[in-house]
Amino acid sequence: MYVVSQVDESKYKKVSEAFSDYFKSTKEQVLQGSGGVLKGHKQGLPEPIMPNPSNKTLEKIQTEAETAFQEYISKGTLSIKKKNDEVILTLSEKLMFPSGKADMQLAAYPVLDTVAAILTGIPFQLSIDGHTDDAPIRTYRFESNWHLSIARAMSVGYYLIQRGITEHNLMIRGFGSQRPVSDNTTEEGRAKNRRVDITISRMSHDVPITEGYNKPDSTGK
């Protein structure tokens, strides 16, 4: 038994010395309390992927829209103007809707697809405003011009949301005949008043935030 214990102790010392040599502190090992420097490696942690915010200005948006809609502008079915810190796209009823209805006609879809392509991802406020002339309307679907104007604005706004516009940056409003841009005593003037305006403006400080509100889960609850 004594001989066996001596052999085991000898083996133990050799193993212990081997481990001690292997883990011996060097000048570069900062974890052992020395003054070394822990070296980095270019292939270590990947670089973070930072968001790529749009750098479009209102002037850039106006230029893109004027180029894309040159044909419609020349026909008078769409207009673009800059007012103070806003760019306003005016879509005529003739381009967008059948008379007295809020269901968009086929010609409206490529126009709104282009609008969405220009505006998607920009940090601006979008207002979709429906307008009518002052001729009274009362149908089974629309009780007044107020109802028609908001329905048209909703059709345009919701389609843009489906095409990638952030709904938190978007307002949908209907003004009926309250904001005419032309005289309602002529057919030409009434036609100009029947429109949907898309106003692009800088985000206001009083826009309500969405943080702190419960968001629905995947089941909609």
Protein Blocks (a to p, Z undefined) as FASTA:
>chain_A
ZZmmmmmmmmmmmmmmmmmmmmpccfklmknopabdcdddfklccddddddddfbdfklm
mmmmmmmmmmmmmnopaccddehjaccddddfklmpcghiabdcfklmmmmmmmmmmmgo
pacdddddddddfbdcddfklmbfklmmmmmmmmmmmmmmmnopafklpccddekjmlcc
bdfkbfklmmmmnccddddddddfklccfehiacddfkoZZ
